[in-house]
Amino acid sequence: MTALVPRRSVLYMPASNARALEKAKTIPADAIIFDLEDAVAPEAKAEARAQACAAVGSGAYGRRELTIRCNGLDTPWGRDDLVAASAAGPAAVVVPKVPCAAHLDEVASLAGGTRIWAMVETPTAIFSAREIARHPEVDVLVLGTNDLAKELRAALVPGREPLLPHLATALLAAREAGKAILDGVYNDVKDLAGLASECLQGAQLGFDGKTLVHPAQVEVANRAFAPTEAEVEQASRVIAAFEQAGREGKGVATVDGRMIENLHVDSARHVLATAKAIAALG
């Protein structure tokens, strides 16, 4: 069984900003995306690439999972980004606007075996979500909700009702393929209550974590995508009751008046595994 990797909070950091890269060493995000794409001006692309690669190789970020978002292959920087990023040894390269699996084949040929996080942020990607998720080099799907809303001409409103069918489609694809999936960003960095509400929605839908655009958002996401003490205690009770039922020759058990079956035990074990993996981060 593949080890569970916590990705509650995944923070975009502009790789052209040396101060931001230094600050990222102390931010309690589970993962960092050193961004070479949207957050970097054209004249700063080469410097950002060099700084991102140096950051990945520095060993200065503790147990955080480090990735690099490259520019698209349809840009002047995309191919060089992938080659340089893969040589730096990140956990993955993050690839924007992936349209289909054939595009990922081209990315993989340049990435030299480095794992891929594929961004799903266009109508074409939603229709291709299953084949993108199934690609053997892909570990994580990343929702790009801002670009998706723009392409759809959909409103970005509290509750995200216009996007819910598309979020669900991507989630189905990720879970069918056994891959992780990250929710899109929340744009208002001062509205932590709104962020908390959207994180709760994402966690309830089934996302593994949320991509973030500001360090102030990290703690909110960490709380939302981590099991609570009550959930951990409940999961332990479910497993203990089911195991006791098995010793008594029973196929089901009850906890607090509710019937417990194998599927509930599987969910409880996932809760405990998640809590254990988070605790291991220190």
HULIN-V920009 format. One record per backbone hydrogen bond with DSSP energy under -0.5 kcal/mol. NH is the residue of the N-H (numbers start at 1). CO is the residue of the C=O. E is the energy in kcal/mol with one decimal. If there is no record, write none. Layout:
BEGIN
NH,CO,E ; NH,CO,E
END
This chain:
BEGIN
6,4,-0.6 ; 10,210,-2.3 ; 11,9,-0.5 ; 11,31,-2.4 ; 12,10,-0.5 ; 12,212,-2.7 ; 13,33,-2.7 ; 15,35,-2.2 ; 17,14,-1.7 ; 18,16,-0.9 ; 21,17,-2.0 ; 22,18,-2.0 ; 23,19,-2.4 ; 24,20,-2.1 ; 25,22,-1.2 ; 26,23,-2.1 ; 27,23,-0.6 ; 29,27,-1.3 ; 30,9,-0.9 ; 31,9,-2.0 ; 32,65,-2.7 ; 33,11,-2.9 ; 34,32,-0.7 ; 34,67,-2.9 ; 35,13,-3.1 ; 35,33,-0.7 ; 36,69,-2.1 ; 40,37,-1.8 ; 44,41,-1.9 ; 45,42,-1.2 ; 48,44,-2.6 ; 49,45,-2.4 ; 50,46,-2.0 ; 51,47,-2.4 ; 52,48,-2.7 ; 53,49,-2.3 ; 54,50,-2.0 ; 55,51,-2.2 ; 56,52,-2.4 ; 57,53,-1.8 ; 58,54,-0.5 ; 58,55,-1.0 ; 64,61,-1.7 ; 65,30,-2.4 ; 66,64,-0.6 ; 67,32,-2.5 ; 68,92,-1.5 ; 69,34,-2.3 ; 70,68,-0.7 ; 70,94,-1.9 ; 75,72,-1.7 ; 78,72,-0.7 ; 81,77,-2.6 ; 82,78,-2.2 ; 83,79,-2.2 ; 84,80,-2.5 ; 85,81,-3.0 ; 86,82,-2.3 ; 87,83,-1.5 ; 88,84,-1.3 ; 88,85,-0.5 ; 89,85,-0.8 ; 89,86,-0.7 ; 90,85,-0.8 ; 91,66,-2.9 ; 92,66,-0.7 ; 93,115,-2.4 ; 94,68,-2.8 ; 95,93,-0.6 ; 95,117,-2.8 ; 96,70,-0.6 ; 96,94,-0.6 ; 98,119,-1.7 ; 104,100,-1.1 ; 105,101,-1.7 ; 106,102,-1.5 ; 107,103,-2.1 ; 108,104,-3.0 ; 109,105,-1.7 ; 110,106,-0.9 ; 110,107,-1.1 ; 111,107,-1.8 ; 112,108,-0.7 ; 113,108,-0.7 ; 114,111,-1.7 ; 116,137,-2.5 ; 117,93,-2.7 ; 118,116,-0.6 ; 118,140,-2.3 ; 119,95,-2.5 ; 119,117,-0.5 ; 120,142,-2.7 ; 121,119,-0.7 ; 126,122,-2.0 ; 127,123,-2.3 ; 128,124,-1.6 ; 129,126,-1.2 ; 132,128,-2.4 ; 133,129,-2.6 ; 134,130,-1.8 ; 135,131,-0.6 ; 135,132,-1.0 ; 138,135,-1.6 ; 139,116,-2.6 ; 140,116,-1.1 ; 141,180,-2.2 ; 142,118,-2.6 ; 143,182,-2.5 ; 144,120,-2.4 ; 145,143,-0.8 ; 148,144,-2.3 ; 149,145,-2.5 ; 150,146,-2.1 ; 151,147,-2.7 ; 152,148,-2.2 ; 153,149,-1.1 ; 153,150,-0.5 ; 154,149,-2.3 ; 157,155,-1.0 ; 160,157,-2.3 ; 163,160,-1.6 ; 164,160,-1.1 ; 164,161,-0.6 ; 166,163,-0.8 ; 167,163,-2.3 ; 168,164,-2.5 ; 169,165,-1.7 ; 170,166,-2.0 ; 171,167,-2.3 ; 172,168,-2.6 ; 173,169,-2.0 ; 174,170,-2.4 ; 175,171,-2.7 ; 176,172,-2.4 ; 177,173,-1.8 ; 178,174,-0.7 ; 178,175,-0.6 ; 179,174,-2.9 ; 180,139,-1.7 ; 182,141,-2.7 ; 183,209,-2.8 ; 187,185,-0.5 ; 189,187,-1.2 ; 191,188,-1.2 ; 192,190,-1.3 ; 195,191,-2.0 ; 196,192,-2.5 ; 197,193,-2.0 ; 198,194,-2.2 ; 199,195,-2.9 ; 200,196,-2.4 ; 201,197,-2.1 ; 202,198,-2.6 ; 203,199,-2.9 ; 204,200,-2.5 ; 205,201,-2.3 ; 206,202,-1.6 ; 207,202,-2.4 ; 208,181,-2.6 ; 209,181,-0.7 ; 210,8,-2.4 ; 211,183,-2.2 ; 212,10,-2.6 ; 217,214,-2.1 ; 218,215,-1.6 ; 221,217,-1.9 ; 222,218,-2.7 ; 223,219,-2.1 ; 224,220,-2.1 ; 225,221,-2.2 ; 226,223,-1.2 ; 232,228,-2.3 ; 233,229,-2.5 ; 234,230,-2.5 ; 235,231,-2.4 ; 236,232,-2.1 ; 237,233,-1.9 ; 238,234,-2.4 ; 239,235,-2.2 ; 240,236,-2.3 ; 241,237,-2.6 ; 242,238,-2.2 ; 243,239,-2.4 ; 244,240,-2.1 ; 245,241,-2.3 ; 246,242,-2.2 ; 247,243,-1.9 ; 248,244,-1.2 ; 249,246,-1.6 ; 250,245,-3.1 ; 253,260,-1.8 ; 255,258,-2.4 ; 258,255,-1.8 ; 260,253,-3.8 ; 264,261,-0.6 ; 265,261,-1.8 ; 266,262,-2.5 ; 267,263,-1.8 ; 268,264,-2.2 ; 269,265,-2.6 ; 270,266,-1.8 ; 271,267,-1.9 ; 272,268,-2.2 ; 273,269,-2.5 ; 274,270,-2.5 ; 275,271,-2.4 ; 276,272,-2.4 ; 277,273,-2.4 ; 278,274,-2.3 ; 279,275,-2.3 ; 280,276,-1.8 ; 281,277,-0.6 ; 281,278,-1.1 ; 282,279,-1.4
END
